[in-house]
């Protein structure tokens, strides 16, 4: 694991902790920093990071607080509090 990948992993943990503590601005900064590191080093973000961040407003999503999660036929729909939707497939 490279230094950049370790830093992205650490920033994901910090963003999760900040979002659960209610500090959304700090969590948003951690998400933006992790995305910038991934771009500069040509890395893909981990799946959990991609699934729990909003692409529109860079918020770390916490289901029930700032995100709504719904199951539909063959996919999960996650709606951010800003109104953005994300759809991910799943197998039954």
C-alpha positions in Angstrom: 0.0 0.0 0.0 1.4 3.4 -1.0 1.7 6.4 1.2 -1.2 8.1 -0.7 -3.5 5.1 -0.3 -2.7 5.0 3.4 -3.5 8.7 3.7 -6.8 8.2 1.8 -7.8 5.4 4.2 -6.9 7.6 7.2 -8.9 10.5 5.8 -11.9 8.2 5.2 -11.8 7.2 8.9 -11.5 10.8 10.0 -14.4 11.9 7.7 -16.6 9.1 9.1 -15.8 10.1 12.7 -16.4 13.8 12.0 -19.7 13.1 10.2 -21.0 11.0 13.1 -19.9 13.6 15.6 -22.0 16.2 13.6 -19.1 18.2 12.2 -20.2 18.1 8.5 -17.8 20.9 7.4 -14.8 19.1 8.7 -15.9 15.8 7.1 -16.5 17.6 3.8 -12.9 18.9 3.9 -11.5 15.4 4.6 -13.5 14.1 1.6 -12.2 16.8 -0.7 -8.6 16.3 0.4 -8.9 12.5 -0.1 -10.3 13.0 -3.6 -7.5 15.5 -4.5 -4.9 13.0 -3.3 -6.4 10.3 -5.4 -6.5 12.5 -8.5 -2.9 13.5 -8.1 -1.6 10.0 -7.6 -4.0 8.4 -10.1 -5.6 6.1 -7.6 -9.1 4.9 -7.4 -10.9 5.6 -4.2 -12.0 2.6 -2.1 -15.5 1.3 -2.7 -16.7 2.2 0.8 -15.5 5.7 0.3 -17.2 6.1 -3.1 -20.4 4.7 -1.8 -20.6 6.9 1.3 -19.7 10.3 -0.2 -21.9 12.6 -2.2 -20.5 13.5 -5.6 -22.4 16.8 -5.7 -21.6 18.4 -2.3 -18.7 16.2 -1.0 -20.6 15.3 2.1 -19.8 12.0 4.0 -23.1 10.3 4.1 -24.5 8.8 7.3 -27.7 6.9 6.6 -30.6 8.3 8.7 -28.9 11.6 9.4 -28.0 13.2 6.0 -28.8 10.4 3.6 -31.8 8.3 2.7 -31.3 4.7 1.6 -33.9 2.8 -0.3 -33.9 -0.7 -2.0 -35.5 -1.1 -5.3 -35.5 -3.9 -7.8 -31.8 -4.9 -8.1 -30.3 -1.7 -6.9 -29.8 0.6 -3.9 -30.8 4.3 -4.2 -29.0 6.7 -1.8 -30.3 10.2 -1.7 -28.2 12.9 -0.1 -29.7 15.8 1.8 -28.7 18.1 -1.1 -31.0 16.1 -3.4 -28.4 14.2 -5.3 -29.1 10.5 -6.1 -26.7 7.6 -6.4 -27.7 4.1 -7.6 -25.7 0.9 -7.0 -26.6 -2.6 -8.1 -26.8 -5.5 -5.7 -27.6 -9.2 -6.1 -30.4 -10.8 -4.2 
